[in-house]
Amino acid sequence: MKNYDTICIQGGYEPKDTEPRTLPIVQSTTFVFDKPEDMAELFDLTRSGSFYSRIGNPTLDALEKKIVALDGGVGALATSSGMSATLMAVLNVCSAGDHIVSTSTVYGGTYNLFAVTLPKLGIFCTFVDPNAPSEEIEKAINDDTKLIFGETVANPANVVLDFDKFATISKKYGIMFMVDNTLATPVLCAPIDFGADVVVYSSTKYLEGHAGTIGGLVVDAGKFDFTGNERYPEFNEPDESYHGLVYSKDCGNLAYIIKLRVQLMRDMGMIMSPFTAYLTHLGMETLSLRMKKHGDNAKEIATVLGKSPLVEWIFYPTQEGSSEFERSQKYLNGNTGVIAFGVKGGRENAVKFIENLKLIKQVTHIADIRSCALHPASTTHRQLSEESLKNAGIPSNMIRLSVGCENVSDLLADIEQALVKM
Ligand SMILES: *Cc1c(COP(=O)(O)O)cnc(C)c1O
């Protein structure tokens, strides 16, 4: 296993003689070159460096190197949000007429992107039950399928992805396997080790970790071989917008990530700001410390909730007895930080519970250092009927609790008084 503590703290920015100890924020749109030939080398991809911050910037570069070191990929790209990371990662292999197979339990924003917005661009998605047998998932694949997509730990359903099943199907059909690793982070799961070709993140969550800034990351494992694969003509034919570059031939195992940067980021411009990259890189220095504390606290709280006479049900993947427990032991290196549970007394008591909380605040966010809670049925999913809530796996008494790094006794005291006062 990798030494995550050290990579989190020292990976990415590695200063040389006389350079600043901490990562500088390079707040400049553009960079100076003495001779046209020098700049031309960057356009020809024969020299690395920055010339314009939409394509690359030294602060972003350090953050990209840190996530690559943690995930074990070959390259990464920092984007303006988690949603833009997923959108760009998909558009890098899909155009009009293409098709995606995705698990149905993906994050709500991703679900809408795949179900509503991408179809307007001619890209269609078939959603599959993450726990369906392989034969059923394979039935969803067709000649235009370019991607199989899933989430390591689904937000908010808390389902742990069956990596072996999805990776085996992807290999069998020569289709890219893309994983959203936001809720697990590289500290809890290394999707590339379990067969993922591309990993995407909302760095807004645990990576930056302090609810300070929105951002995203795309990581390329460098393992997918596009050469001669007829599903991916864009990688095997000359890119006329980049003086005839053939990505699979000219970029080797960096084909995916180079195309993402020099073609899609150039044209779409959903780049992260240097200040966000600085905050995210800084936040990631304590990622492994925080994940341990989030997990320890959540596990303890889940155990107490599991025994409470005021709690009807609890869904926490790394708890013994959970339907996800076996997979969580196989794929996760520790306890997760988000708990879903249902209070007794239905919707009414769920609302009261949220109102009674003092230390734990109600926010539409998860995975930052401060504990927070949400009642999905009356907020994020309030447009759904009682019936549709059930179908979406969101009972009306469900509370989503994102456990922070505070002292666990203080959190338990807050939860207990909020339950008792319902
Ligand atoms: C929040 C989230 C996203 C979207 O990220 P933004 O940074 O808010 O755009 C995507 N996937 C998962 C699993 C998330 O939790």
The ligand as an ORCA input file, in Angstrom:
! r2SCAN-3c Opt
* xyz 0 1
  C     -20.675     17.140     -5.149
  C     -20.448     16.005     -6.039
  C     -20.246     16.203     -7.425
  C     -20.333     17.562     -8.068
  O     -19.291     18.372     -7.645
  P     -19.334     19.991     -7.676
  O     -17.928     20.316     -7.249
  O     -20.378     20.416     -6.714
  O     -19.613     20.403     -9.075
  C     -19.998     15.092     -8.214
  N     -19.936     13.840     -7.683
  C     -20.131     13.623     -6.357
  C     -20.076     12.224     -5.841
  C     -20.391     14.685     -5.504
  O     -20.589     14.448     -4.200
*
